[in-house]
Amino acid sequence: MSQLRPLLSVIDQYRLDLQTLAVLRGEVLNLSIILTAIQEEVGAYDYEELQQRVLLLETRLHACMNKLGCGRLTGVSNPITVRASGSRFGSWMTDAMIPSSDSRVSVFVRLGGSR
């Protein structure tokens, strides 16, 4: 019987370790469920899929830049004054070369007084 006493403490330690492992297993399972839900919500992409998306977006960006003349001077024209509020407030102007469907307006403000 005296020889079994050290084994009892080892068995008790194993029992505690098993309880700890059971708790950890439950936490890992819960974490796995949460991560799966996040992955489904966000969308899972592996490296190749992300690389393909980057290439697609770069291609679309370059196509857009070429289409719009982005970063290039496309033309110079005389401005048309749509509304002049006087020299104190500046003028609202549109570009005569752009289509009439484009409603962008430029404002030129004169700073300082006339002397």
Wavefront OBJ file of the C-alpha trace (Angstrom):
o trace
v 0.000 0.000 0.000
v 2.844 2.374 0.748
v 4.127 1.772 -2.750
v 0.807 2.963 -4.217
v 0.818 6.345 -2.446
v 3.151 8.032 -4.947
v 0.953 6.683 -7.724
v -2.139 8.268 -6.146
v -0.576 11.724 -6.316
v 0.425 11.087 -9.934
v -3.125 9.972 -10.751
v -4.518 13.082 -9.044
v -2.175 15.237 -11.109
v -3.294 13.443 -14.298
v -6.921 14.028 -13.309
v -6.269 17.765 -12.875
v -4.398 17.856 -16.170
v -7.327 16.146 -17.909
v -9.732 18.734 -16.490
v -7.467 21.540 -17.699
v -7.245 19.910 -21.126
v -11.036 19.577 -21.279
v -11.413 23.309 -20.507
v -8.787 24.201 -23.123
v -10.462 21.942 -25.674
v -13.769 23.737 -25.084
v -12.095 27.127 -25.494
v -10.368 26.028 -28.713
v -13.673 24.735 -30.070
v -15.376 28.033 -29.199
v -12.543 29.998 -30.808
v -12.745 27.818 -33.897
v -16.470 28.520 -34.216
v -15.895 32.267 -33.832
v -13.069 32.281 -36.389
v -15.189 30.323 -38.855
v -17.997 32.867 -38.477
v -15.566 35.758 -39.033
v -14.080 34.000 -42.042
v -17.539 33.521 -43.563
v -18.470 37.141 -42.892
v -15.282 38.691 -44.242
v -14.617 36.177 -46.957
v -11.643 33.909 -46.987
v -8.922 34.505 -49.520
v -5.732 32.581 -49.876
v -2.539 34.137 -51.207
v -3.235 33.316 -54.857
v -6.748 34.768 -54.680
v -5.441 37.971 -53.108
v -2.699 38.175 -55.743
v -5.315 37.812 -58.502
v -7.468 40.526 -56.933
v -4.479 42.879 -56.727
v -3.626 42.249 -60.389
v -7.246 42.805 -61.414
v -7.454 46.069 -59.465
v -4.131 47.278 -60.907
v -5.371 46.493 -64.423
v -8.608 48.364 -63.796
v -6.679 51.325 -62.345
v -4.382 51.533 -65.381
v -7.356 51.270 -67.740
v -9.113 54.063 -65.847
v -5.992 56.241 -65.909
v -5.616 55.759 -69.672
v -9.289 56.449 -70.253
v -9.384 59.633 -68.182
v -5.993 60.998 -69.142
v -5.162 61.023 -65.470
v -1.999 63.016 -64.768
v -1.856 64.395 -68.311
v -2.827 67.783 -69.622
v -5.659 67.020 -72.014
v -6.272 70.493 -73.363
v -6.342 74.214 -72.693
v -9.254 76.495 -73.451
v -10.526 79.897 -72.516
v -12.820 79.782 -69.495
v -16.454 80.773 -69.667
v -17.679 82.926 -66.821
v -20.912 81.473 -65.555
v -21.263 83.819 -62.659
v -19.099 86.705 -61.548
v -19.585 87.901 -58.021
v -17.318 90.903 -58.338
v -13.609 91.239 -57.849
v -13.916 90.860 -54.102
v -15.426 87.367 -54.307
v -13.868 85.997 -57.489
v -15.539 84.222 -60.381
v -17.201 80.878 -60.918
v -16.086 79.312 -64.165
v -16.569 76.176 -66.241
v -14.297 74.682 -68.892
v -15.613 75.185 -72.435
v -13.971 71.972 -73.668
v -15.762 69.551 -71.357
v -19.221 68.158 -72.161
v -22.200 70.130 -70.915
v -23.249 67.119 -68.838
v -20.164 67.678 -66.646
v -21.258 70.127 -63.964
v -17.873 70.742 -62.362
v -17.181 74.396 -61.644
v -13.915 76.164 -60.840
v -13.739 79.145 -58.565
v -11.072 81.797 -58.843
v -10.728 83.989 -55.818
v -8.775 87.198 -55.899
v -6.812 87.716 -52.734
v -5.902 91.179 -51.509
v -7.385 94.527 -52.369
v -6.842 96.695 -55.419
v -4.416 99.564 -54.901
l 1 2 3 4 5 6 7 8 9 10 11 12 13 14 15 16 17 18 19 20 21 22 23 24 25 26 27 28 29 30 31 32 33 34 35 36 37 38 39 40 41 42 43 44 45 46 47 48 49 50 51 52 53 54 55 56 57 58 59 60 61 62 63 64 65 66 67 68 69 70 71 72 73 74 75 76 77 78 79 80 81 82 83 84 85 86 87 88 89 90 91 92 93 94 95 96 97 98 99 100 101 102 103 104 105 106 107 108 109 110 111 112 113 114 115
